[in-house]
């Protein structure tokens, strides 16, 4: 059962970031070193070790991607339409974000024109895991903002699968299973991921998974080009690899265990809140779902409703461990105290399950540390995950204190420009000031370069 505590009983450890990746460090460093040294050969070595397939070549053709999308449209039209709808909203939202980055040039002082330009990176790499549940929605969330940013080439890596044409051969060999990869076949990936990649407009998809895929995109191999930035979720090995390659390439973030916090008033619906908490808990045994409320009655009803809903949840084994080990219901005296807890915790997802009105407006204005904010009873966090335009790749473990989630901004660089008219007074003053500052710092060359502009 989920633990219920008073806000005065909260331990400081509750507010600390949760990082479960350190155990992967040595393995990750070894993988990355091999990929950097051996290129494609290393991808095959680790593919044989960790994957179910090691294809003869790594790129899945656009023809295969299109075929996967057409197959999905015929065999599961509801899912196909959902992907198209989700992609449309995500693209519209990302384009709105792109529009907010304005280029400008301004004359700050006579003759000194300063400017800003926002330029997309040339090549972006997206990673999409395909483990127990292939994350088709993550295809949308990583590729779409890159496309909206105007990136010329968007590539994607995802774990390989045995191609349908090779399944009979693989079966006869007892291959194509964990621990015994099928080698030498055609490149292929999860069909849902391939379909989503085609819908989103990926330029190249490579059937390579794990830390070795991150290394391939960061350093480049014979088959996979080096990218400028890498985005996308993954297990502790993928996250560790992203941490290691940062600086060689840009990365979106290092994501820890997923989390949700719900601030609820007395009129919130217990069944809706329980469903939202369990939706987060089913992600992982270390996911964290938290309710903060000033209503003892609501706290009791939500706790009971969680137990009731767990009985019929297909993922209850994972969700129960998450709820019992990391879940929490926190009872406060006021909702203002709930806002204080949220700001200190800085949750990935923050829901305000409150009636419309002044009280909700007040709490909305008070909270400022979160990845995404969901306002009102109807704004389910799962909408942000799948079908509301928002990006679901968000900061965790308190990092929402200093960063936001994955957005079009990840694929853009803001650069500055300077243009000077030397006959204007501002240009003369800047040269004089730069000269004195160069002298003060002992940089005579700086001072000389500045004064050269005004010497007759």
C-alpha positions as CSV (number, residue, x, y, z in Angstrom):
1,X,0.0,0.0,0.0
2,X,1.2,3.5,-0.7
3,X,2.6,5.4,2.3
4,X,0.8,8.4,3.7
5,X,2.7,11.0,5.7
6,X,2.3,14.5,7.0
7,X,4.4,17.1,5.3
8,X,6.2,17.8,8.6
9,X,7.4,14.2,8.6
10,X,9.0,14.4,5.2
11,X,12.7,13.5,5.3
12,X,15.3,15.5,3.4
13,X,16.2,12.5,1.4
14,X,12.8,12.8,-0.4
15,X,14.0,15.9,-2.1
16,X,17.3,14.5,-3.3
17,X,17.9,13.5,-6.9
18,X,17.7,9.8,-7.6
19,X,20.5,8.4,-9.9
20,X,20.7,4.6,-10.6
21,X,23.3,4.7,-13.4
22,X,26.7,4.6,-11.8
23,X,26.9,0.8,-11.9
24,X,27.0,1.0,-15.7
25,X,30.0,3.3,-16.0
26,X,32.9,0.9,-16.6
27,X,30.9,-1.2,-19.1
28,X,29.9,2.0,-21.0
29,X,33.4,3.4,-21.1
30,X,34.7,0.1,-22.5
31,X,32.0,0.0,-25.2
32,X,32.6,3.6,-26.3
33,X,36.4,3.1,-26.5
34,X,35.9,0.1,-28.7
35,X,33.4,1.9,-31.0
36,X,35.8,4.8,-31.3
37,X,38.7,2.5,-32.2
38,X,37.0,-0.2,-34.3
39,X,33.9,1.4,-35.8
40,X,31.4,-1.0,-37.4
41,X,33.4,-4.0,-36.1
42,X,32.7,-2.9,-32.6
43,X,29.0,-2.6,-33.4
44,X,29.0,-6.2,-34.5
45,X,30.9,-7.4,-31.5
46,X,28.5,-5.8,-29.0
47,X,25.5,-6.6,-31.2
48,X,26.4,-10.3,-30.9
49,X,26.7,-9.9,-27.2
50,X,23.6,-7.9,-26.4
51,X,21.1,-8.0,-29.4
52,X,19.0,-10.6,-31.2
53,X,20.3,-9.6,-34.6
54,X,23.5,-8.4,-36.2
55,X,22.6,-7.5,-39.8
56,X,25.1,-7.5,-42.6
57,X,24.6,-3.7,-43.0
58,X,23.0,-1.4,-40.5
59,X,20.7,1.0,-42.4
60,X,17.1,0.1,-42.8
61,X,15.9,1.4,-46.2
62,X,13.2,3.9,-46.7
63,X,11.4,1.3,-48.6
64,X,11.2,-0.9,-45.5
65,X,10.1,2.0,-43.4
66,X,7.3,2.9,-45.8
67,X,6.3,-0.8,-46.0
68,X,6.0,-0.9,-42.2
69,X,3.9,2.3,-42.1
70,X,1.6,0.9,-44.8
71,X,1.3,-2.5,-43.0
72,X,0.3,-0.7,-39.8
73,X,-2.2,1.4,-41.6
74,X,-3.9,-1.8,-42.9
75,X,-3.5,-4.0,-39.9
76,X,-4.0,-1.5,-37.1
77,X,-5.6,1.6,-38.4
78,X,-6.5,2.9,-34.9
79,X,-2.8,2.9,-33.9
80,X,-1.7,4.3,-37.2
81,X,-4.2,7.2,-36.9
82,X,-3.1,7.8,-33.3
83,X,0.5,8.1,-34.4
84,X,-0.4,10.5,-37.2
85,X,-2.5,12.6,-34.8
86,X,0.2,12.7,-32.2
87,X,2.9,13.6,-34.8
88,X,0.7,16.4,-36.2
89,X,0.2,18.0,-32.8
90,X,3.8,17.6,-31.9
91,X,5.0,19.2,-35.1
92,X,2.5,22.1,-34.8
93,X,3.7,22.7,-31.2
94,X,7.4,22.5,-32.2
95,X,6.9,24.9,-35.0
96,X,5.3,27.3,-32.6
97,X,8.4,27.0,-30.4
98,X,10.7,27.6,-33.4
99,X,8.8,30.8,-34.2
100,X,9.6,32.1,-30.7
101,X,13.3,32.2,-31.5
102,X,13.7,35.5,-33.3
103,X,16.7,36.8,-35.2
104,X,17.5,40.4,-34.6
105,X,20.0,43.2,-34.9
106,X,20.0,46.3,-32.7
107,X,22.1,49.4,-32.6
108,X,23.1,49.5,-28.9
109,X,25.1,52.7,-29.2
110,X,25.9,54.8,-32.3
111,X,27.7,52.6,-34.9
112,X,27.7,49.4,-32.8
113,X,25.2,46.8,-34.1
114,X,24.7,43.6,-32.1
115,X,22.6,40.7,-33.3
116,X,21.4,37.2,-32.7
117,X,20.8,34.4,-35.1
118,X,19.2,31.0,-34.4
119,X,20.7,28.3,-36.6
120,X,19.8,24.6,-36.6
121,X,22.5,22.0,-36.2
122,X,23.4,20.2,-39.4
123,X,22.8,16.6,-38.2
124,X,20.8,15.2,-35.3
125,X,20.9,11.7,-33.8
126,X,17.8,10.2,-32.1
127,X,17.8,7.1,-30.0
128,X,14.7,5.0,-29.4
129,X,14.8,1.9,-27.2
130,X,12.9,-1.2,-28.1
131,X,12.9,-3.4,-25.1
132,X,10.0,-4.8,-23.2
133,X,7.7,-2.1,-24.7
134,X,9.1,-0.5,-27.9
135,X,8.6,3.3,-27.4
136,X,6.8,4.3,-30.6
137,X,5.9,7.6,-29.0
138,X,9.5,8.4,-28.3
139,X,10.1,8.4,-32.1
140,X,7.6,11.3,-32.4
141,X,9.1,13.2,-29.4
142,X,12.7,13.0,-30.7
143,X,12.5,13.3,-34.5
144,X,9.7,15.9,-34.7
145,X,11.4,18.8,-32.9
146,X,14.5,18.2,-34.9
147,X,12.5,18.4,-38.2
148,X,10.7,21.5,-37.0
149,X,14.0,23.1,-36.1
150,X,15.1,22.8,-39.7
151,X,17.9,20.2,-39.2
152,X,19.1,19.0,-42.6
153,X,19.7,15.4,-41.6
154,X,17.9,13.5,-38.9
155,X,19.2,10.0,-38.2
156,X,17.9,7.4,-35.7
157,X,19.3,4.3,-34.0
158,X,17.1,1.6,-32.5
159,X,17.8,-2.0,-31.5
160,X,17.8,-4.5,-34.4
161,X,15.2,-7.2,-35.0
162,X,15.4,-10.3,-37.2
163,X,14.1,-9.5,-40.7
164,X,10.9,-11.4,-41.7
165,X,12.8,-12.9,-44.7
166,X,15.5,-14.3,-42.3
167,X,13.2,-15.8,-39.6
168,X,13.2,-19.3,-41.0
169,X,16.9,-19.4,-41.2
170,X,17.3,-17.9,-37.8
171,X,14.9,-20.5,-36.4
172,X,16.8,-23.4,-37.9
173,X,20.0,-22.1,-36.3
174,X,18.3,-21.5,-32.9
175,X,19.3,-17.8,-33.4
176,X,17.5,-14.5,-33.2
177,X,17.1,-14.7,-29.4
178,X,18.9,-12.9,-26.5
179,X,22.3,-14.5,-26.1
180,X,22.3,-16.0,-29.6
181,X,22.1,-13.2,-32.2
182,X,21.3,-14.0,-35.8
183,X,24.2,-12.6,-37.9
184,X,24.4,-11.6,-41.5
185,X,20.7,-11.0,-42.3
186,X,18.9,-7.9,-43.6
187,X,18.7,-4.8,-41.4
188,X,15.4,-4.5,-39.6
189,X,13.8,-3.0,-36.4
190,X,10.6,-3.1,-34.5
191,X,7.9,-2.5,-37.0
192,X,6.0,0.1,-34.9
193,X,9.1,2.1,-34.5
194,X,9.9,1.9,-38.2
195,X,6.3,3.0,-39.1
196,X,6.5,5.9,-36.7
197,X,10.0,6.9,-38.1
198,X,8.5,7.0,-41.6
199,X,5.5,9.1,-40.5
200,X,7.9,11.6,-38.7
201,X,10.2,11.9,-41.7
202,X,13.5,10.4,-40.5
203,X,16.3,10.6,-43.1
204,X,18.2,7.5,-42.0
205,X,17.4,4.7,-39.6
206,X,20.1,2.3,-38.3
207,X,19.4,-1.0,-36.6
208,X,21.9,-0.6,-33.8
209,X,21.1,-0.4,-30.1
210,X,22.5,0.3,-26.7
211,X,25.6,2.2,-25.6
212,X,27.3,1.2,-28.9
213,X,24.6,3.1,-30.8
214,X,25.3,6.3,-28.8
215,X,29.0,5.8,-29.5
216,X,28.4,5.4,-33.2
217,X,26.4,8.6,-33.4
218,X,28.9,10.5,-31.3
219,X,32.1,9.4,-33.0
220,X,30.9,8.1,-36.4
221,X,31.7,4.8,-37.9
222,X,32.1,3.5,-41.5
223,X,28.3,3.2,-41.7
224,X,26.9,5.7,-39.3
225,X,27.7,9.4,-39.6
226,X,28.8,11.5,-36.7
227,X,26.1,13.8,-35.4
228,X,26.0,17.2,-33.7
229,X,23.5,16.4,-31.0
230,X,21.9,13.2,-29.6
231,X,18.5,13.0,-28.0
232,X,16.3,10.2,-26.7
233,X,15.6,7.9,-23.8
234,X,17.2,4.6,-22.9
235,X,18.4,2.3,-20.1
236,X,21.2,3.0,-17.7
237,X,23.8,2.0,-20.3
238,X,22.4,4.4,-22.9
239,X,22.1,7.2,-20.3
240,X,25.7,6.5,-19.1
241,X,26.9,6.6,-22.7
242,X,25.2,10.0,-23.3
243,X,26.9,11.3,-20.2
244,X,30.3,10.2,-21.4
245,X,30.0,11.6,-24.9
246,X,28.7,15.0,-23.8
247,X,31.2,17.6,-25.1
248,X,31.9,15.5,-28.2
249,X,28.3,16.0,-29.1
250,X,25.4,17.9,-27.4
251,X,22.8,15.8,-25.5
252,X,19.3,16.5,-24.4
253,X,19.6,15.4,-20.8
254,X,20.4,12.5,-18.5
255,X,17.1,11.1,-17.6
256,X,16.6,9.3,-14.3
257,X,13.6,7.4,-13.0
258,X,10.3,8.9,-14.1
259,X,8.1,10.8,-11.6
260,X,4.8,12.6,-11.2
261,X,3.5,14.8,-8.4
262,X,-0.2,15.6,-8.1
263,X,-1.4,18.6,-6.1
264,X,-5.1,18.0,-5.4
265,X,-7.9,19.9,-3.7
266,X,-10.8,18.2,-1.9
267,X,-12.9,18.1,-5.1
268,X,-10.4,16.0,-7.1
269,X,-11.6,12.7,-8.4
270,X,-9.9,9.8,-6.5
271,X,-10.2,7.4,-9.4
272,X,-8.6,9.8,-11.8
273,X,-5.7,10.6,-9.5
274,X,-5.1,6.9,-8.7
275,X,-5.1,6.2,-12.4
276,X,-2.5,8.9,-13.0
277,X,-0.3,7.7,-10.2
278,X,-0.4,4.1,-11.5
279,X,0.2,5.3,-15.0
280,X,3.5,6.6,-13.8
281,X,4.3,3.7,-11.5
282,X,4.0,1.1,-14.3
283,X,7.0,2.6,-16.1
284,X,9.5,1.1,-13.7
285,X,9.9,-0.3,-10.3
286,X,11.9,2.8,-9.3
287,X,9.4,5.3,-10.8
288,X,7.9,7.7,-8.2
289,X,4.3,8.7,-8.0
290,X,3.3,11.3,-5.3
291,X,0.0,12.9,-4.3
292,X,0.1,16.1,-2.2
293,X,-3.3,17.3,-0.7
294,X,-4.8,19.2,2.2
295,X,-7.7,16.7,2.3
296,X,-7.5,13.7,4.6
297,X,-10.6,12.3,3.1
298,X,-9.2,12.5,-0.5
299,X,-5.9,10.9,0.7
300,X,-7.8,7.9,2.1
301,X,-10.0,7.5,-1.0
302,X,-7.0,7.7,-3.4
303,X,-5.1,5.1,-1.3
304,X,-8.0,2.8,-1.5
305,X,-8.6,3.4,-5.2
306,X,-4.9,2.6,-5.9
307,X,-5.4,-0.8,-4.3
308,X,-8.6,-1.4,-6.2
309,X,-7.2,-0.4,-9.6
310,X,-4.0,-2.4,-9.1
311,X,-6.0,-5.7,-9.0
312,X,-7.0,-5.3,-12.7
313,X,-3.8,-3.6,-14.0
314,X,-1.8,-5.8,-16.4
315,X,1.4,-4.1,-15.2
316,X,0.6,-4.5,-11.5
317,X,3.7,-6.3,-10.6
318,X,5.9,-3.4,-11.6
319,X,3.4,-0.7,-10.5
320,X,3.0,-2.2,-7.0
321,X,6.7,-2.3,-6.4
322,X,7.0,1.4,-7.5
323,X,4.0,2.4,-5.4
324,X,5.1,0.6,-2.2
325,X,8.8,1.5,-2.4
326,X,8.7,5.1,-3.8
327,X,5.1,6.2,-3.9
328,X,3.8,8.7,-1.3
329,X,0.7,10.6,-0.3
330,X,1.7,13.8,1.6
331,X,-0.9,15.6,3.6
332,X,-0.5,19.4,4.1
333,X,-2.4,22.0,6.0
334,X,-2.7,24.2,3.0
335,X,-2.2,23.9,-0.8
336,X,0.4,26.7,-0.6
337,X,2.5,24.2,1.4
338,X,2.0,21.7,-1.4
339,X,3.4,24.3,-3.8
340,X,6.5,24.7,-1.6
341,X,7.0,20.9,-1.6
342,X,6.7,20.9,-5.4
343,X,9.2,23.7,-5.9
344,X,11.7,21.9,-3.6
345,X,11.1,18.5,-5.3
346,X,11.1,19.9,-8.9
347,X,9.1,16.9,-10.3
348,X,9.2,15.8,-13.9
349,X,5.4,16.0,-14.2
350,X,3.3,18.2,-12.0
351,X,-0.5,18.0,-12.0
352,X,-2.8,20.6,-10.5
353,X,-6.0,18.5,-9.9
354,X,-8.0,21.5,-8.7
355,X,-11.2,23.3,-9.5
356,X,-10.9,26.3,-11.8
357,X,-10.7,29.5,-9.9
358,X,-8.6,31.8,-7.7
359,X,-7.1,29.1,-5.6
360,X,-5.9,27.1,-8.6
361,X,-4.6,30.3,-10.2
362,X,-2.7,31.1,-7.0
363,X,-1.0,27.7,-6.9
364,X,-0.2,27.8,-10.6
365,X,1.6,31.1,-10.0
366,X,3.4,29.8,-7.0
367,X,4.9,26.7,-8.6
368,X,7.9,27.2,-10.9
369,X,10.1,24.0,-10.8
370,X,8.7,21.2,-13.0
371,X,9.2,19.6,-16.4
372,X,5.6,20.0,-17.6
373,X,2.6,21.5,-15.7
374,X,-0.8,19.9,-16.2
375,X,-3.5,22.4,-15.1
376,X,-7.0,21.2,-14.0
377,X,-8.7,17.9,-13.4
378,X,-9.0,17.1,-17.1
379,X,-5.3,17.6,-18.0
380,X,-4.1,14.0,-17.6
381,X,-0.3,13.6,-17.6
382,X,-0.7,10.8,-20.1
383,X,-2.0,13.3,-22.7
384,X,1.4,15.0,-22.5
385,X,3.0,11.6,-23.0
386,X,1.1,10.8,-26.1
387,X,-1.2,13.2,-27.8
388,X,-1.3,16.8,-26.8
389,X,1.7,18.3,-28.7
390,X,3.9,18.6,-25.6
391,X,7.2,16.7,-25.6
392,X,7.4,13.9,-23.0
393,X,11.2,13.9,-22.7
394,X,11.5,15.9,-19.5
395,X,14.0,16.6,-16.7
396,X,14.0,14.2,-13.7
397,X,15.6,13.9,-10.2
398,X,15.3,17.6,-9.4
399,X,16.9,18.8,-12.6
400,X,13.8,20.8,-13.5
401,X,15.3,23.4,-11.1
402,X,17.6,24.4,-13.9
403,X,16.4,23.0,-17.2
404,X,13.3,22.3,-19.2
405,X,12.4,19.3,-21.4
406,X,13.4,18.3,-24.9
407,X,12.2,20.9,-27.4
408,X,13.0,22.4,-30.7
409,X,15.7,24.4,-28.8
410,X,17.8,21.3,-28.4
411,X,18.4,21.3,-32.2
412,X,19.1,25.0,-32.5
413,X,22.1,27.1,-31.6
414,X,21.8,30.8,-30.8
415,X,24.8,32.7,-32.1
416,X,25.6,36.4,-31.9
417,X,26.8,38.9,-34.5
418,X,28.6,42.3,-34.4
419,X,28.7,44.9,-37.1
420,X,30.5,48.3,-36.5
421,X,30.5,51.6,-38.3
422,X,33.9,53.0,-37.3
423,X,33.0,56.7,-38.0
424,X,30.3,56.7,-35.3
425,X,30.7,57.8,-31.6
426,X,29.8,54.5,-30.1
427,X,32.4,52.6,-32.1
428,X,35.0,55.1,-30.8
429,X,33.9,54.6,-27.2
430,X,33.9,50.8,-27.5
431,X,37.5,50.9,-28.9
432,X,38.7,53.2,-26.1
433,X,37.0,51.0,-23.4
434,X,38.4,47.8,-24.9
435,X,41.9,49.3,-24.8
436,X,41.7,50.2,-21.1
437,X,40.3,46.8,-20.2
438,X,43.0,45.1,-22.2
439,X,45.6,47.1,-20.3
440,X,44.0,46.1,-17.0
441,X,44.2,42.4,-17.8
442,X,47.7,42.6,-19.0
443,X,46.7,41.6,-22.5
444,X,48.6,44.1,-24.6
445,X,47.6,42.5,-27.9
446,X,44.0,43.0,-27.1
447,X,44.6,46.7,-26.3
448,X,46.6,47.2,-29.5
449,X,43.9,45.5,-31.6
450,X,41.2,47.8,-30.2
451,X,43.2,51.0,-30.5
452,X,44.2,50.2,-34.0
453,X,40.6,51.0,-35.0
454,X,40.8,54.6,-33.8
455,X,44.4,55.5,-34.4
456,X,45.0,57.9,-37.3
